[in-house]
Structures are given as structure tokens and as C-alpha cells.
Amino acid sequence: MRLILSVLLFFGMSLELLAQSDTSSKRLQDVVIYANKFPTLSKNIVQRVVALTDKALIQQQANTADILTASGQVFVQKSQAGGGSPVVRGFEASRVLLMVDGVRMNSAIFRAGHLQNIITVDNMILDRVEIIYGPSSTLYGSDALGGVVNLFTKQPQLFKSNITSKKAAWNVDGNLVYRYGNGQNEQRQHIDINIANNKWAYLTSFTNSSFGDLRQGNKRSSTYPDFGKRFFYVARENNIDVVKDNSASVNIQKLSGYNQTDLLQKLMYQPNENTTHILNVQISNSSNINRYDRLTETSKGLPVYSEWYYGPQVRNMIGYKLTKSQLNGYFQKLTTNVNYQHLEESRMSRRFKSNDKEYRFEAVDMVGLNMDLLHQGKSSALNIGVESYYNNVGSTAYSNNIATNVRSSIATRYSDGPTNMANYALYAQHTQFLKGNWVLNTGLRLNSVQLNANFKDTALMHFPFTDANQDNTAITGNIGMAYNGAAGLRVSFGASSGFRAPNVDDLTKVFDTRTGYVVVPNKDLKPEYTYNTELNVSKTTSTYSIGASLFYTWFKNALVVDKFKWNNASSILYQGIMSDVYATQNKAKAIVYGFNVNGSANLTPNTILAATYTYTKGNYTNQKPIGLNTALPLDHIPPSYGRIGLKHELKKFSAEIFTVFNGWKRIEDYNLNGEDNEIYATKEGMPAWQIWNINTSYQPTKKLNLSFQIENIADLNYRYFASGISALGRNYVVQARYSF
């Protein structure tokens, strides 16, 4: 079956950049994207960029991470139902930059492991998602080693009245949405209202989401008949931890549910066609979210934990954006974005039958400034910009005896004294239009990153130092050529560099990623660098598109977690357990390479067949000790993955049947010291899988839209690589949208 899929992918359906809202093959040259900060025709971008604009794909998912999964364009890892960690070209978490409305989401405590921050952006109010593949440090700075996931929320819409009057006319419109899915008792309610006249517009959006325990698929391979089954869970009865039997409902992943609320408020003022002011307020707050994978761990036949959960995940943002066009002088356009974010996350854990419950709290205040200027000439375009982000980090912790209510001190996750991190950058991106349909892209960026961390209480961990400081400067750049043939042939080749400065998580973290394994701080870290080359080839006509992307990335000074000595000891007592000591270290040089083929074909004017397939491989070689040249698997490298979908659209009805699939991730390809989580896989690794889904939508009137989905039709039991929770089984979803 996979051979057939591969043949179809290579010979019938490929497009370097597919805007998935279309039911006809839109010419590649006509697609407008925002990868260069300003609206740009895709033909002028050398890097591969995918724009997701299909509203059904974006808004008919449980959360924003699921958009990427359903698109087949990005691999996503999950450790719990309330999560989702995008992997772009073998890079994940702090090595992938998340942006929302032009604001950097990556904070100083973004970890190298798996993240769930992307779900704090409400997909119900998203307008589009852009994925920029490969190092993007020229325009986006540190962290964009694997690429950028750009999220754009809906903009307020002005009301242009035809009534001739000195008094502005006001208009009110909006949407009411209800969504229910039985696979995890998903219930979501959403409302957005746009109030506007010809100069002012107010957009308010509110979404309430509730998810119960996730039910995994029942159809298992005979080779792994018990994989993922939830045989037990822990409850507290009469002040005693009790193991509860769940054998009667082993597919219900107990304690995996959570709730979330999201609020967005935008105010737009447009005094004239050349000036726009936007005030952007976003608030996201979740309930406690159990770390499901930790709650399934056992030791000597008993649960390891009675409790392990993330506290409410909070993301508060306020931003102001000024856009001006048709300026006098050399530059014609200007955008300025000033923003402030307050972020909170916390972790609570208690071992089985222990009365000591540990609490760790992190708070980050982040202030950002971006300013970009654009010059557009007849034969060239120049974008120059400046960027600055400042992070202030607070980390506290304590242990509380739940029987006596007596508190005691424990090690904080990060440095407990004054800790801050600052990013400053100056950059320029130039596009030159050459003769013969050639386009030249060049860019250069000067980066400066400072970090200052202080450790106030050093007695618990017997710290050999009291502070950790970094001052890193780096120059990154890109160069590439694109040929846009008149017959729809497009070829582009580019080289780019990326860099990532160690952040507070890398430098100061104390944490046990699993029992008997503790990560300690290492103040001697250096920045990571990547050097990337890629080749993109595509052929686009009015009826089909076919193409491919190849990439090869050199990874220098790669940060990997490896064995370490803390005060000359290779093991220490941590949380009452003698644990092996590990630390993040610049110990590797690595390579990551792969290819992607994706595209579309119009079978009829209303029917489109679209597909994507991605293969990635990565390994690293230890630089120390000298003489060790054994290549080891790099962590975060996903198995091959892809999607094939057949969509038919009529005036009032649309339907799509599609398959999403992953290849095998063999255990010999796991990084056993990294973040691949081999303990949550089978002894042979993570098995390959393929599921089928169907989406339908019916619009009986202009104001009412009804949709029905069946996910995982065959009720297959499967799990994404590196994930600690099994995916949804058969899931029936109904959604109603009323527009007014």
C-alpha cells in the first residue's frame, strides 16, 4: 500500500506551496504569503513555505496543534491530550519559532523537549497558518533553526456604507459556533462579533473548550495486543492512594481531560487608506492538565506517581501595531509592533503513597519591539528591520506535606534569583528581479543575545556556582535564486544559516525527565548553528501541480543531553531517588536531511486530489571525547509522514475523504538519552499506522453551516512517535455555525 502511495505522490500530485482553501490549482506565482513580514508573491521566496487557509481545516479541529497534524505538512508530538509540539525538518520545541500576529511566542523558558504552547492560540479565530521550512534566522532571529510556524488571527473588518451621510454608519456581524466530538466528550462554544463603521472596527472573540478523557482506538495489531491500554489509575480515598482497576474500559485514558478558555479583543482605527492602528489583546487560560504519560509509569508493579499535572497555562498578550503605506522617501511601507506578554506555567507532582507534593511555578514577562521598512522598486525590493525582546523570569518551588500541611524547600526548576534574557537584532532582506525570470534573494542579520541568571538558594543542590551569564553575538544570512518559467516551471536553490542562543531552560534547568535520571544546569553552553541548503522544483498548470523539495542541514555545536558530573559525582540523590546525572552540552555535530513531495490535481472543476509526503533523517557525532566517531540517532527526528485527500465542493455542500499516515520509527533509530521517549513505545519502536477520515459540510442558508466529521473511521489504535498518549479512536464530530 505504501509503495502505491509513494508512486502516486511522486508522479501525480505535488506542489511546493499549496494554499489549501482552493478547489482548483491556483498558479504558484499568484499566492500571497507573509514570510517576508510584508505581503509577498510566493514566486519571489526561495524557501519552501506552506500556507494553510482552508477554514474547514483550521476551524474544525480540537486545537491549533491538530491543524498541523490534519494538514500532513508538519509532524506533531503529544505527551498529553492538552498539548501538541510541532516538529519542522527534524527540529522541535525551542528550535522552532512560533509567531502569532507578528509577535514572538518563544520565551526564555521554551525547553528543548516537548511543548504545548501552540494550543494557547485559539484556532476558532485563526485566519491562516504559514509554515516556513528551514533556518529562518535572517528575518526571525534565534530559535528558527528548523523553521517558523506563523499564526495569523482574524482581523477586524471595516464597514463601508453606501449611504451618503456625514454621520458614519455602524454595522454588526459575527458567528456563533458549537462543536461536539464523542471521542473525548469534546464540547466547544465560540462567539465572535465585529462592530464597525468606515474608520473603526472592534472584533471580540470568546471560546470555551471542554475535553473529557480521551478514548483511544480499539483495533490493535496482534503483535502488540495490549499497547496503550489503561489498566489502572490512581485515586485518593480516605487520605490514602488507591490503585483503581480500569480493565473494564482500557481504551479510556483516564485523567486526560482538560478545559480551556480563550479571549481575543482587537480594536482597529483606520483614519485613511494608508494608515492602520491595531490594538490586539489575547488571553488564554487552561485548567490543570495531567501529564498523562507520567501517570502511566510503573516501578516494581506499582505506579510511580499519584499526581503529576501542569497547572493552568496562562498566556496574556497586549500588542499595538502601526502600518503605514505610500510613505514619502526611499521606503514606501512601515510596520511597527510593540507588545507585552505575561506567561505562566507550573508543575505539580506527588509520588505514589507519598504525602510530599511538590509545586514548581514559572512566570515570564516579555516585552517586544519589531519595526520593518519596505522599499519596492521596479527591479528590486528591500526590507530592513530591527527587533528587541526582553524576558524576565521568575521561578519558585516548595514541597507541601498533604497530611500535616507543612511546607519545606525544594530545588526550583530554574535559577531562583534575578534572571533575564534579552535579544537585539538588525536585519536586511533584499530581492532582486533579474532578466530571464530569475529572482535573487539575499539577507543578513546581526544578532546579540544576553542572559543573566542568579542562583539564590544553592544549598539544596550544592551548586558549584552562583550565577550563569551569556553574551553571544552572531551573524546569519541567506542567499538563493529562483527561476519562474513562463510555462509554470519553477526552480529555486538557496543556502541559509541559523543560530540559537542557549536560553534559561538550557542553562539553568533542574528536572527529572524520568525516574532515576536528573538534568542539572550547565553554565558553559555555547550557541547552536545550522547551515542549510535546499532545492525546490515544481511544475504548475491550470489542472495539476507536481514538485519536490530536498534539504540538507549541517548542525554545529548541537546541544544534546548526555551524562555529566555534578560536583565530580555521576549520580546524586534527587527527590529521594539516587539518580544518574545528565546535562545539556555542546557535544555534537549533526546532519539532518530529507525531502518532501506534495501537490494537487484537479480531477473535475469541483474535485481536487491533494497530497504530501515527508521523509527526514538525522544523526550526530559526539565531539568529545576525542576519537569517538560513532554516528548516533539525533532525537526529535520523526518517521516518514504524509496525507492524501480527495475533496469535492459544490455551492452548498462539500465533502473530503483523506488519509493521514506515519511510517515506522524503529527502536535503533531512537536517541536513548534525548527526548524520543522510548519508554512509551513498543520494544521495537513506534509502529507505522494509517487512518482514514471524512469531513462533510452543508450550508442550507447563507447564515447556517452544518458539518459532520468521522475521524479514524477504522478505530485504529496508534500513537505518534515520542508521544506518551495514544491518539483518538473513532471520533464523530458535529459542528454548527450560525453567522449574523
N, C-alpha and C positions, 0 to 999 in steps of 0.2 A: 504493500500500500504506500509506504513512504517513497519507494522508487518512483511510483506513478506520480505522487505529489511533486517530487523533485523535477521530473520531466515537464510536468505542467508549468511549474514555476519558472523553469529556465527558458522554455520555448513559447510560452503563450501569454504571460501576464507579469509584466514588470514595469515599474515606473519609479524613477528616482525620487520624485516628490509627488505624493498623491493627496489632494485635498478631498477628504472622504465624504464630503457632502454632495458630490456631484454624481449624477447618474449617466453622464456622458464624459468621454475622455477630454477633459479640458487641456488645452495645449500647455505644456510645462512653462513656456515663456510668459504666459498670461497670469500665473499665480502670484499673488502679492503676499509676501511674508514680512516678518518684523525682526529677523535675525540680526540685522544691522542697526537696530534701535529705531530706525525710521522705516516707513513702508517702502519695500524694495521688490522689484520683479525678481522672481526666483532665478531667472536666467543669468542674473548678474552675481549670484552667490556660488562660490566654488565648493564649499562644504555641503554635505548632504543634510537637508532639512526636510522634516515631515510636518505638515500642517494638518491637524485634526479639527475639522469644522462641522462635521456631521452632528447636528443637535441630538439626534437619537442616540448616537454613540456616546456623546458627552453627558447628557442629562438623564439617560435611562440606565445608570449604574448605581451601585450601592455607595460608592465613594470615588474620589478623584483617582486614587491608585488603580481602581478597576477599569478606568477609561484606558489606561496604558495597556493593561492586560488584554482587554477585549479588542484593542486595535491590532494586536500582534506585532506592534512596532518596537515595544520595549518589554524586557523581562522584569517581573516584579516578584520580590520575596516577601513572605509574611511569617511573623512569629506569633501573631495573634490575629483575631478577626478584625480588631480595630487597628489596622496597620497596612503597610504597603511600602516597600523600599525599591525604587526604580534602579535598574542596572542598565547602563548605557555603554556599549562596547567593552564590557568586562570591568567597568568601574561602577562603584556603588557608594551610597551614603555621602560622606564628606568629600568624595571625589567626583560627585555630580552636583552641578549647581542648580538649585531650584529658585525660580523667579516668579513673582506674582505682580502683575500690573507694573512691571519695571522695577520692582523692589526685590532686593536680595533676601531670600529666606534663610540661607545658610548662616548659622550663628557660630560663635566661638566654641560652642559645645556640641556641634554636629560630630557624631562619632564615626569611626571607620567601620563599625559594624552595620547593623540593620536599623533603619529609621522608619518612623511612621508620620513624619511632619507633613507630608504631602496631603494627608486626609484633612488637615485643618483648613484647606481651601474647599469651599462648598461647590461641588460640581453642578448643583442645580442652577447656579447663577453664572457658570462659566460660559464664555462665548467661543473660545478657541484654545487649543493647546498646540504649541510648536516644540518639536524636539530637534535640537541642533546636535549633530553627531560629531564626535572627535574633539580634541583640545580647542577650547574657545576662550583662552585667556586674554587674547588681544582686546576684545570688547568687554569681557565679563569678569576678568581677574582670576584670583586664586580660587581653587576648588573645581574649576571647569575642566578637569582632566579628561573625563570620559565624554562630557558634553553638557548641554543645558536643557532643562525642561522648563519651558516658558509658559506660564498660565496667565490667561487674559480673561478677566471677568467682564460682564456685560457693562456697557457704557450707558449713561443717561441719554435719552433721546429728546431733542428739542421738538416743539410743536410749531410748525409753520402754518399759520392760519391764512386762509384766502380772504378773510373778512377785512375790508378796508376800514380801519379804525385806529385812532390814536392810542386806545387802550388795548394792551396785549391780551389775547385770548388764551385761556388755560385749557389744558386737556389732561384727562386722567385715563390711564390704561394699566393693565397688569395681567398677572397669571396666578391661578390657584392650581396646585398640583397635589395629588395624593398617590402614593405608591405603596404597594404591599407585595412582599415576597414570602412564600411559606417556608423556604429552606432555612431561614434563620429568624422567622417571625419578624421580618423587616417591615417597619411602618415609618413612612416619611411624609411629613406635611410641609408644604412650601408655599410661600406667597411672595410675589414681587410687585411693586407698584411704582409706576413712573408718572410723575406730575410735572408738567412742563408748559412753558409758553415759548416765545421765539428767542428768548435770551437765557432763561433759567430752566434748569431741569433737576428734579430730585428723584433719585432712584433708591428705594428701600427694598431689601430682600431679607427674608427670615426663613430658616429651615430647621425643623425639629426632626431628629432621627432617632429611632429606637431599634435595636437589634437584639434578638434573643440568642440562645445557644445555637451555634451553627451545626447543622446536620450534614455529615459527610456522606459520600456515596456508598451504596451497599454492594455494588458489583466489584468484587476483588479478584485479583489473579490467584490461581490455585497455588502458585509458588509462594505467595505472601498472604495467606488466608486471614491473618489477624492484624495486618498492617493498619495502623491508625486507630484501632478500636479503643474506645474509652471504657476500660473495665472498672475503673474506680474513680472516686473523687473524695476530697476531704471536707468534712463539715465539723462545725463546733457545736457540741451538745453537752449541756450541763458543765460548761467550762472545761471540757475535755475534747481533744481532737479525735475524731472517729473516721475511719475509712468506710465509705459508703459503697455498696455494691451497685455497679451500673451495668451489669452483664445483660440485663433485660433490654437495654437501649444503648448498645455500644456505639452506635453511629451518632448519637447526640454528644457533642463535645461540650460537656458540662463546664459552666463558668466561663464561657467565651463571649457572652453578650455584653453590650455596652450602649450608652446613649451619647448623643452629641447635639449641640445647638450652634447655629451659625447665623450671624447677623452682618449685613453689609449695608452701608449708607453712603451714597455718592451725591455730591452737590456739584453741578456744573453751571458755570456762568460764561456765556459767550457774547461779549459786548459787540464784536464784529466777526466777520468770517475769518480773520487772520489771528485771532487771539482766543484761547480757551483756558479757563481756570477750572481745575477739578480738585475737590476735596474728597478723599477716599478713606472711609473708616471701615475696618473689618474686625469682627470679634468672633472667635471660635473657642468653645469650651466643651470638654467632654466629661463624662462620668469617670469613675475609676475603670481602668481597663486591665483585666487579668493578663499576666504574661503566661499564656496558655501552655507554651512548651515547657516552662519551668514546673508547672503544676502536674505535668505528666511524668516527671523524672522519679525514678525509684533507686533505692540502695538497699541491698540485702532484703529485698522483697517488701520494703516499706517506702511510702512516699518520702521524698526529700524535703518538700515544702508543704506547709499547711496554707500559707498565704504568700503570694508573690504578684503584686499588681502595680501598675503605673497609676499615680494619682491623676487628677484632672489635667489634661493637656490644654494649656491656655496659649492662644496667640491673639494678641491685640495689636492692631496697626492703625496708625493715622498718617496719611500722606497728602501732600499738596503737589500737584503737577501743573506747570505752566507750559503751554505750547504756543509758539508764535511762528507765523509763516510770512513770506513776502517781505522779509526784512531788507532794509537798505544796506548796501555794502557787499562784502565778499560772501558772507554767509546769508542764506535765504531762510533757514529754519532754525529754531531753537526749542529745546525741551529742557525743563528743569524739574527735578523730582526731589523733594525734601520729605523725609519720612522718619517716624519713630515707631519702634516695636517693643512690646513687653512680652516676654516669653516665659512660661513656667512649665516645669516638668518635675516629677517626683517618683520615687520608687519605695515601695514598702514590702518587706519580706519577713517571714517567720518560719523557722524550720519546724518540721513535724514534731508535735508534743513538746515544743519549747515554749516557754512563756515570754521570751525576749523577742519583741517585734522591733525591727529596725526601720527607721524613717530617714530618707535622704531627699533633700529638697534643692532644686536648682532654679535660679531666676536670672534672666538675661535682659538687660536694657540695651537696645541697639538703635543708634542714630545714624541715618544715612543721607548722603547727598550725591546726586548724579546731575551732570549738566552736559548736554550734547549740542553741537552746532553742525549744520549740514550745508555744504556748498554743492550746488548742482550746476555744472556747465554743460555745454554741448557735447563734449568728448570725455568728461570725467566727473567724478563726484568725490567729495572729501568730507569725512566725518571725524571731528576731533571732540574729545570729551575729557572730563575729569570726574573722579569718583572718590568718595570717602565714606568709610563705615567705622563706627566706634562701638565696641562691645564692653559692657561692664557686667561681670559675672559674680553672682553670689551663691555660695554652696554651704549648706548646713546639714547636720545629721545628729541623730540621737537614737538611743535604744530605750524602749519603754517596756517594763515588765507588766504584762496584761493582768497578772494576778494581784500584784502589790501596787501597781501604778507608780513604780519608782523608775525614774529616768537615769540613764548613765550615758557617758560619752562613747562615741564610736568614730571611726575614721570617715571623714567626708569623702564624697566621690571625687571632687576636685579640690584645688587649693582653697583653704578656708579663710585666707587673708585677702586683702585688696587684690583683685585680679581683673585685668583689662587687656583688650586686644584691639588694634587699630589697623585699618587698611587704607592706603592712599595710592592713587594711580593717575597717570596722564597717558592718554592713548590717541591714536590716529588710525583711521581705516580709509584707504584710497582705492577707488575703482576707476580704471582707465579703459575707455572704449576704443579698441584698435580696429584697423582695417581688416576686412575679410571675416567679419562676425566674431572676432576674438575679443575677450574681456580679460583684463589683468586685475587681480586683487592683491593688494599688499597692505600690511598692517604692522604696527609697532606699539608696544605698551611698556611703560616703566612702572614697576610695582614696588611699593615699600610697605612692609608689614612689621609691626612691633607688638610684642607680647610681654607683659609683666605679671608674674604670678608670685604670690607670697603665701607661705605656709605658716599659720599661726600656732596651731597645736601639732607639734612634731613628736610628742611622747608616745602616742599610741602605736604609730608605725615605725618609730625610731628613725625618723628621716635623717639622712646624712647631709641634707642641705635645707635651707630655709626659704630660698627663692629660686625661681627659674625665669630667665629673661631671654628674649629673642629679638633680633633686629635684622631682618632679611630684606635684601633688595634683589630684584630680578628683572631682566628684560626678556619679554616674549614677543613673538611675531608670527606672521603668516605670509605666504606668497602662493599664488596659484593662477592658473589660466583656465579659461572656459571658452569652448568653441560652440556657437549656436548656429547650426546649419539651417539653411532655408527649408530643407525637407523634413525638419523635425528631429534631425540627429543632433545630439548634444554630447560633448566630451569635456570633462574637466579633470584637472590634476592639480593637487595642492599639497603643500607642506606647512605644518604649523607646529608651534611649541606651546606647552602648557606648564604651569607650575602651581604648587600648593604648599603654602607655608604651614608648618605644624601649628595646630590650634590648641586651645586649653584642654580639650579632650585628649589629644595625643600626648601632651606634655605632662599633665598633672593627674591623670585618672588613677583611681584605686578601685578595682572592681573584680569580682569573681564571675567570669563568664560561664563557668560550670564548677561543680563541686570538686574541691581539691586542686583548683587552678586559679591563681590570683595574678592580676595585671597590676604592676606598680609604676610610678612615674619614672620618666627618663628625661632629664633636662638637657641632654646633649644632642637633641634631634636637629636635623637639617631639612631644608625644603626638598620636596619631590619634584622631579621634572619629567615631562613626556615630550617626545618628538615624534610627530605623526606624518605619514604620507597616505594619500588616498587617491583613488582613481574612480571616477563615476562616468558611466556610459549609458545613454538612453536613446531610444527612438520613439518619438511620439507622433501619432497621426490622429485623425478625427475619429478613428474607430478602435485603436488599440495603442498600448504603450508597452515597451519592453526595455529592460535595462539592468544594470548591476553596479554595485559599489564594492570596491576592495579597499581594505585599510591595513596598515602595519604601524604599530606604535612601539617605540623604544621607551622604556620606563627606567629612569636613573634615580639612584638614592631612594628606591622604593621603601616605604615604611611597612614593615612586616612585624607581626608579634612572634617573638621567639624566646627561648629560655634566657634567663637573666639572673644576676646575682644581686641580692639586696643586703647590704652590709656584709658582703662576702659569703652570704648564705644562699643556697639554691632552693631552699624551702623555708617557709615561715608559718607561724600559727596565725591564721586569719579566720575570724568569726568562729573560733573554737575548733577549726579543722586545720590539720597540718597540710599546707598547700604548696604545690610547686610554683616557683616564681617565674613570671613572664613579664616582658615589657615590649613596648613598641620601639623598634630600632631601624635605622637606615642600614639594612643588612643585605640589600638585594639589588640586582639589576634584572630587569624583566622585559619580556616582549609580550605583546598582545596583538593578535592579528585575526582577520576573519573577512567575511563577505556578507553581502545582503543582496537578495533579488526580490523585487516586489513590483506590482503593477496592476494593470486593468485591461479589460477588453469589453467593448460594447457588443453584446450578442444581439440586442434589438435596441431601438431608440429608448426604451424604458428599462432595459435589463443590463446590469453590469456585473462582470465577474472580476473580482479583485483578490490579490494575494500578496503575501510577504513571507520571506524565509530568511533567517539569520543564523549564521554559524560563527562562533567565537572560540578562540583557543588562546591560552596564556600560560606561561611558566616563568619561573625566576631562578636565578643562581645566587647562592649566598656569596657575598663579597668577603666575609670573614667566617672561619679562619682562612688564611691564605692557603691556596691549593685545593680548596673544595670547589669542584666544578660541576657537581651533580645538579641537573635541572629538576626542579620540583614544581608541582602544580601551583599556580597562582590562585589565591582564593577570590571569590566573587565571580568567577567565570561561569556563565550559565550554560546549560546544554543548548543544543540547537532548538530553535523555536520558530513558530510561524502561525499564519492564519490564511484561510481561503474562504471567501464569501461570495454568494450569489444573491444579488439584490434586485428586486423588481418594484418600480414605483409607478403609480397611477395618480390621478388628480386627488383622489380621496383615500387611497389605500396604498400601503407599501408593505413589503414582506422581504425578509432576508433570512437565508439559512447559511450558517457558517460553521467552520470547524477551527478550533484552536488546538495546537499540539506542541509537545515538548519531546525531545529525544532523550536518550539515556544519559545520565551522569554517573559514570562508573566510579566505584569507591577509590580506584587507583588514581583518579583524576581529582580527588578531593585534596584540599590543603588541610592537613590534620591539626595544624597549630593555629589556623586562622579562623575565619567566620563562616565556614561551609557547613557547620553543624551536622557532622556525620552521625551523631548520636540519634538524630531524628530521621535517619534514612534506614534502608534495609542493609543487611551485611554486604550486599553487592553494590550499593549506591541507591540513587533515586531512579526508579523505573520510568521508562518512556510512557507517554499517555496521549490520547487524542479524544476530545469531547466534541459533541455537536450541539448547536444552539439554534433557536429560531426566534426571530423578532417580527412582530406584526404591528401595524399602526393603521387606525381607521379614523378619518376626520369627517363625521357626518355633517357638521356645520363649520363655518369659519371660526367659531368660538370654542368648539369642543373637539378634543383629540383623545382617543382611547387607544391604548397599546396593550399588547399581551406578549409575554416572552416565556419561553421554556429554555432554561439553561441546563446543560449537562443532561440531555434527553435520555441517555442510556443509564443514568445514575451510577456512573463510573466512580470508583474510589481512586483518588490520585492526590498527589502532593507536589507543590512546586519545590524545585531544588533549594536547599538551605532553609526551608521553612519548617516550623515546628508545629504547624496545624494543618490538617487536611482540608482540601478545598470543598466547596459546596457540592452536595449531591444534586439530584434533580430538583430544580427550583422553578416554581410557577410564579410569575410576576405580572401583576396588573397595575396599570398606571392611567390616571385620568388627569387631563389638563384642561382647565377652563380659562379662556382668555377674555378679558373685558376691556 
